């Protein structure tokens, strides 16, 4: 009926809540990893193909020597 061999007043702690995980990682760590991977991917795209992201600055013309004025 009743077990009298246990300590009086001792209540075991409740189980800790189980956190939802994605591939074994907690959500904020998983999302942070995805953001870092996306930043790295964009950086590599910029290194490999800079023409994908054209800059807004216009290229300056190269300086060429002015043609000499004709002598009269």
Number of C-alpha atoms within 10 A of each C-alpha: 3 4 5 7 6 7 7 7 6 7 7 6 6 6 6 6 6 6 9 10 12 12 8 8 13 12 14 11 12 14 13 11 13 12 12 11 12 12 12 12 12 12 12 12 14 13 10 10 9 12 10 9 9 8 9 6 6 7 7 6 6 6 6 6 6 6 6 6 6 5 4 3
